[in-house]
Structure formats: structure tokens, C-alpha cells
Amino acid sequence: MNENYYVKTHALGNEYLVFNEEEINFKLTEKAIQRICNVNFGLGSDGILLKVPSNKADFGLRIFNPDGSEAEKSGNGLRIFCKYIYDYGFTSNKDFSVETKGGVVQAKIIETSNGKAKIISVDMGKANFHSKEIPTRFTGDEVIGEKLTIQDKEYEINCVSVGNPHCVILKNELNIGEIKQYGHLIETNNSFPNRINVQFAKVLSRNEAEILIWERGAGFTLASGSSSCAVASVLRKRNLVDNKVKIKMLGGELLIEIEDNWNVKMTGEVREIATGTLSDELIEDLNA
């Protein structure tokens, strides 16, 4: 592929740009990431995925939010990265491993279309409910049904890590205006030393739930794989759903399976949007 080549792909409306570290001639600084992800001055994206070497897995992945911060793990990002790895011939195997900052995960290409990966399943590892390991500053061992006051509202929160931290709030009705208003305030609350992803969740049945997402470092988001895994884990923990749950988001649906040992598997569709090469003028601006 050409120098500074990128692939833009979405998973249920959650879009990422994929680069190969060996094929770019600029540093992915915080400023560069913000510029590239900007819809007016760059390409526009919910984040950047960078293929890097790994001595622990078949492939290495770094995940960057559009504000320049680095994420430990992203479910949609992982599926997008796995499609890139398979579609662009880095492997012909349909089963392979990927190392992220949040741990090594196993991936499987479930379905292809015209030789390209379409449905991908990712083993996201174990849901972790231990307060200090998420991390949170709550004193109890777990944060399940705890109270958190944000300005004029008191929320009952449930926290879990699926490689990155999540705060799940159960709701009778979902309101986009509410999560847009309070999402950032919850994300940056002092109770969460590394900030936190936020989900409002409505249980529809033992096998279905609907969610709205505020993503740490990205804001209001149409879909999120790790958020879906977090919500399914919390709902299972509270015995509100069975072990297989369809999570419905504005961008589409994911199937989440919670095993008896709290291992989480996520399956869903991924579709490529565009490919291209960053212009010399943009590279000049990035290095300025």
C-alpha cells in the first residue's frame, strides 16, 4: 500500500480510520489525531486505529479517540481492525489474536462477502466488576446500584470494565437530550480517575436491550462494541437478561454472549467506507 494510506470503515455507524504504523511518515501526536479526525480540517472520524507490532499476539493495535487520548479497548474498533487485517491480506486465517492496551483478544471472521470480512466475532475477555480495577473511587468492592449525584440529578450507577471503564445507568425511557447533557459530566466526574464511558440502558426483554452511548473522549456515539458488552454484563449481573443479549443502538445491533465465567463475546457487522492517501499539504500541517 502507498505511504500514508488509510482505510475508513464503520461498525454500525461508529467510524474509524485505520493506518499501518510502518506506512506513515508522521507522528500520531495528540494534535495530529485531533486534526485528522476533524470533519472540517481533516478526514472526520470517531477515532484512529494503528496497526503496530506485537510480541504477545498475531497483531498489535493502538486505539486513539478523536480528542487525542488513547483507549484501552474498543469493540467496534476491534472488529474494524480485524476486517482491515483480513481484507488487506495480512492474514488468510479467519481466527487470529490482537493485542490491545486492554489485553489480548481473539477474533474470528464469521461471514464474508465477495472475499471481504462482513460479520466478525471478538472475544472481549472477562467483565471485571472490581471497583479499584475499573477503576473507580467508590469504597465498596463493586459498584452495583450505587448512587451518583450530578448537578440536579441522582443516578443509580453500575460500573464494569471490559478492558476499558464503563458506567451503566438503567432507565425506563431513553432520552438523547439527557445523555448529551449529563454524559460528559458523568465521564469526567471525580469518582472515575481515568474518566469513564457512559451508557443509558432500557431492558426490552430477557434477550434484548436498547442503549444510548456517551463515549469517553468522543462524546455522543451512534454505536459502541465495548459499551454493548458492558451493558450486557451489567444486566446479566443484575439478572435482568439471559446470557445472550441483542443490544440495540441508533447505529444498529450487536449480539453479546456472557459466559458463566464472565467472558464476553461480541458479534456484528462491519463495512468499509473509503480508502485513500493523506495529502502532502495535510502532512505538512500535521508536522508544523
C-alpha positions as CSV (number, residue, x, y, z in Angstrom):
1,M,0.0,0.0,0.0
2,N,1.1,3.6,-0.5
3,E,2.7,5.8,2.1
4,N,0.2,7.4,4.4
5,Y,-2.6,5.2,3.1
6,Y,-5.7,4.9,5.2
7,V,-8.9,2.8,5.2
8,K,-12.1,4.3,6.6
9,T,-14.6,1.8,7.9
10,H,-17.7,1.9,10.1
11,A,-19.2,-0.6,12.5
12,L,-22.9,0.3,13.0
13,G,-22.2,4.0,12.2
14,N,-19.1,4.1,14.6
15,E,-16.4,5.0,12.1
16,Y,-12.6,4.7,12.4
17,L,-9.6,5.4,10.2
18,V,-7.0,2.6,10.0
19,F,-3.3,3.2,9.5
20,N,-0.3,0.9,9.4
21,E,2.5,2.3,11.6
22,E,5.1,1.1,9.1
23,E,3.5,3.1,6.3
24,I,3.1,6.6,7.7
25,N,5.8,9.3,7.7
26,F,4.4,11.4,10.5
27,K,3.9,11.0,14.3
28,L,0.4,10.5,15.7
29,T,0.7,13.2,18.2
30,E,-2.4,14.4,20.1
31,K,-2.5,17.4,17.8
32,A,-2.2,15.3,14.7
33,I,-5.0,12.9,15.8
34,Q,-7.3,15.8,16.5
35,R,-6.6,17.4,13.1
36,I,-7.1,14.1,11.1
37,C,-10.4,13.3,13.0
38,N,-11.8,16.8,12.5
39,V,-14.6,16.8,9.9
40,N,-13.7,20.3,8.6
41,F,-9.9,20.3,8.7
42,G,-9.2,16.6,8.3
43,L,-11.0,13.4,7.2
44,G,-13.6,13.2,10.0
45,S,-13.7,10.2,12.2
46,D,-14.7,8.8,15.6
47,G,-11.1,7.7,16.1
48,I,-7.9,6.2,14.7
49,L,-6.7,2.6,14.7
50,L,-3.0,2.0,14.3
51,K,-1.5,-1.4,13.3
52,V,1.7,-1.9,15.4
53,P,4.0,-4.9,16.0
54,S,3.2,-7.3,18.9
55,N,5.2,-10.0,20.7
56,K,2.1,-11.2,22.5
57,A,-0.4,-11.7,19.7
58,D,-0.6,-12.1,15.9
59,F,-1.2,-8.4,15.5
60,G,-0.9,-5.2,17.7
61,L,-3.4,-2.4,17.8
62,R,-3.4,1.1,19.3
63,I,-6.7,2.9,19.6
64,F,-7.0,6.7,19.7
65,N,-10.0,8.8,20.5
66,P,-10.7,11.9,18.4
67,D,-9.5,14.2,21.3
68,G,-6.1,12.5,21.0
69,S,-6.4,10.3,24.1
70,E,-5.6,6.6,23.8
71,A,-8.3,4.0,24.6
72,E,-7.5,0.6,26.1
73,K,-10.1,-1.3,24.0
74,S,-12.9,-0.7,21.6
75,G,-15.3,-3.4,20.4
76,N,-16.3,-1.7,17.2
77,G,-12.7,-0.6,16.7
78,L,-11.5,-4.2,17.1
79,R,-14.0,-5.5,14.5
80,I,-13.0,-2.8,12.1
81,F,-9.3,-3.5,12.6
82,C,-9.9,-7.3,12.1
83,K,-11.7,-6.6,8.8
84,Y,-8.7,-4.5,7.7
85,I,-6.2,-7.3,8.7
86,Y,-8.2,-9.9,6.8
87,D,-9.3,-7.8,3.7
88,Y,-5.8,-6.4,3.1
89,G,-4.0,-9.7,3.2
90,F,-2.1,-9.5,6.5
91,T,-3.5,-13.0,7.2
92,S,-5.6,-15.6,5.4
93,N,-6.6,-17.2,8.7
94,K,-10.2,-16.5,9.9
95,D,-9.1,-16.9,13.5
96,F,-6.3,-14.7,14.9
97,S,-5.3,-12.7,18.0
98,V,-4.9,-8.9,18.6
99,E,-3.0,-7.2,21.4
100,T,-4.6,-4.0,22.7
101,K,-3.7,-1.8,25.6
102,G,-6.6,-3.5,27.4
103,G,-5.3,-7.0,26.8
104,V,-5.1,-9.7,24.1
105,V,-8.3,-10.7,22.4
106,Q,-9.3,-13.5,20.0
107,A,-11.1,-12.7,16.8
108,K,-13.0,-14.8,14.2
109,I,-14.3,-13.9,10.8
110,I,-17.8,-15.4,10.8
111,E,-19.1,-14.3,7.4
112,T,-17.5,-12.9,4.2
113,S,-19.0,-11.2,1.2
114,N,-17.0,-11.1,-2.1
115,G,-13.9,-12.2,-0.2
116,K,-14.2,-9.4,2.3
117,A,-15.0,-9.8,6.0
118,K,-18.5,-8.8,6.9
119,I,-19.6,-10.4,10.2
120,I,-16.9,-10.6,12.9
121,S,-16.9,-12.1,16.4
122,V,-14.4,-10.8,19.0
123,D,-13.7,-12.4,22.4
124,M,-13.5,-9.3,24.6
125,G,-12.2,-11.0,27.7
126,K,-13.8,-11.1,31.1
127,A,-16.1,-8.4,32.5
128,N,-14.4,-7.1,35.7
129,F,-16.7,-5.6,38.4
130,H,-13.9,-4.8,41.0
131,S,-14.2,-1.1,41.8
132,K,-10.5,-0.4,42.1
133,E,-9.6,-2.3,38.9
134,I,-12.2,-0.5,36.7
135,P,-11.1,2.0,38.2
136,T,-13.4,4.0,40.4
137,R,-13.0,5.8,43.8
138,F,-16.0,4.1,45.4
139,T,-15.0,2.3,48.6
140,G,-17.0,-0.9,48.0
141,D,-15.7,-3.9,46.2
142,E,-18.2,-3.5,43.4
143,V,-20.2,-0.5,42.1
144,I,-23.6,-2.0,41.5
145,G,-26.6,0.1,42.3
146,E,-24.5,2.9,43.9
147,K,-25.8,6.5,43.9
148,L,-24.0,9.3,42.0
149,T,-25.3,12.9,42.1
150,I,-24.7,15.0,39.0
151,Q,-25.9,18.6,39.4
152,D,-29.6,18.3,39.9
153,K,-29.9,14.6,39.3
154,E,-29.2,11.5,41.3
155,Y,-28.3,8.4,39.2
156,E,-28.1,4.8,40.2
157,I,-25.0,3.6,38.6
158,N,-23.4,0.2,37.8
159,C,-19.7,0.1,36.8
160,V,-17.7,-2.6,34.9
161,S,-14.5,-2.9,32.9
162,V,-14.4,-4.8,29.7
163,G,-10.8,-3.7,29.1
164,N,-11.9,-0.1,29.4
165,P,-14.2,1.5,32.1
166,H,-18.0,1.8,31.8
167,C,-20.8,3.3,33.8
168,V,-24.2,1.8,33.1
169,I,-27.4,3.6,34.2
170,L,-30.7,1.7,33.9
171,K,-33.6,3.8,32.6
172,N,-37.4,3.3,32.0
173,E,-37.2,5.6,29.0
174,L,-34.2,6.8,26.9
175,N,-33.6,10.5,26.2
176,I,-30.9,11.6,23.8
177,G,-31.0,15.1,25.2
178,E,-30.4,13.8,28.7
179,I,-27.3,11.8,27.8
180,K,-25.9,14.7,25.8
181,Q,-26.4,17.0,28.8
182,Y,-25.1,14.7,31.5
183,G,-22.8,12.3,29.7
184,H,-19.7,14.5,29.8
185,L,-20.4,15.4,33.5
186,I,-20.5,11.7,34.4
187,E,-17.5,10.8,32.2
188,T,-15.3,13.4,33.9
189,N,-16.7,13.0,37.5
190,N,-14.0,12.7,40.2
191,S,-15.3,9.2,41.0
192,F,-13.6,8.0,37.9
193,P,-9.8,8.6,37.9
194,N,-9.4,7.6,34.2
195,R,-12.7,9.1,33.1
196,I,-15.4,6.6,32.0
197,N,-17.7,5.6,29.2
198,V,-21.4,6.2,29.9
199,Q,-24.5,4.2,28.8
200,F,-28.2,4.7,29.5
201,A,-29.9,1.3,29.1
202,K,-33.5,0.2,28.8
203,V,-34.3,-3.6,29.1
204,L,-36.8,-4.7,26.5
205,S,-36.9,-8.4,27.3
206,R,-34.7,-11.2,28.7
207,N,-32.8,-11.2,25.4
208,E,-32.9,-7.6,24.2
209,A,-31.9,-4.1,25.5
210,E,-31.7,-0.7,24.0
211,I,-29.0,1.8,24.8
212,L,-27.7,5.3,24.3
213,I,-23.9,5.9,24.5
214,W,-21.6,8.7,25.6
215,E,-18.1,7.6,24.7
216,R,-15.1,8.7,26.7
217,G,-13.0,11.1,24.6
218,A,-15.5,11.0,21.7
219,G,-18.9,12.2,23.1
220,F,-22.4,11.1,21.9
221,T,-21.9,8.0,19.7
222,L,-24.3,6.0,17.5
223,A,-22.8,2.6,18.4
224,S,-20.1,1.1,20.6
225,G,-19.0,-2.5,20.9
226,S,-17.4,-2.2,24.3
227,S,-20.4,-0.3,25.6
228,S,-22.7,-3.1,24.4
229,C,-20.5,-5.6,26.2
230,A,-20.6,-3.5,29.3
231,V,-24.3,-3.1,29.3
232,A,-25.0,-6.8,28.7
233,S,-22.6,-7.7,31.5
234,V,-24.3,-5.4,34.0
235,L,-27.8,-6.6,33.0
236,R,-26.6,-10.2,33.4
237,K,-25.0,-9.3,36.8
238,R,-28.4,-7.9,37.9
239,N,-30.2,-11.0,36.5
240,L,-32.3,-8.8,34.1
241,V,-31.3,-10.7,31.0
242,D,-30.2,-14.2,29.9
243,N,-26.6,-15.0,28.7
244,K,-27.3,-14.0,25.1
245,V,-28.4,-10.4,24.6
246,K,-29.2,-8.4,21.5
247,I,-28.1,-4.8,22.2
248,K,-29.9,-2.2,20.0
249,M,-28.3,1.1,19.3
250,L,-29.0,4.0,17.0
251,G,-26.4,2.7,14.6
252,G,-27.6,-0.9,14.6
253,E,-27.4,-4.1,16.7
254,L,-24.8,-6.4,18.3
255,L,-25.2,-9.9,19.7
256,I,-23.4,-10.2,23.1
257,E,-22.8,-13.5,24.8
258,I,-21.9,-13.6,28.5
259,E,-20.3,-16.9,29.5
260,D,-20.5,-18.4,33.1
261,N,-17.0,-17.1,33.9
262,W,-18.0,-13.6,32.7
263,N,-16.1,-13.9,29.5
264,V,-17.7,-11.7,26.9
265,K,-18.1,-12.4,23.1
266,M,-19.4,-9.8,20.7
267,T,-20.6,-10.4,17.1
268,G,-21.6,-7.8,14.5
269,E,-21.3,-6.4,11.0
270,V,-18.5,-4.1,9.7
271,R,-18.5,-2.2,6.4
272,E,-15.8,-0.3,4.6
273,I,-16.5,3.3,3.6
274,A,-13.4,4.6,1.7
275,T,-9.7,4.3,1.1
276,G,-7.1,7.0,0.2
277,T,-3.9,8.7,0.9
278,L,-3.3,11.7,3.1
279,S,-2.2,14.7,1.1
280,D,1.2,16.3,1.3
281,E,-0.4,19.5,2.4
282,L,-2.2,17.8,5.3
283,I,1.1,16.0,6.4
284,E,2.8,19.5,6.3
285,D,0.1,20.9,8.6
286,L,0.5,17.9,10.9
287,N,4.2,18.3,11.2
288,A,4.0,22.1,11.6
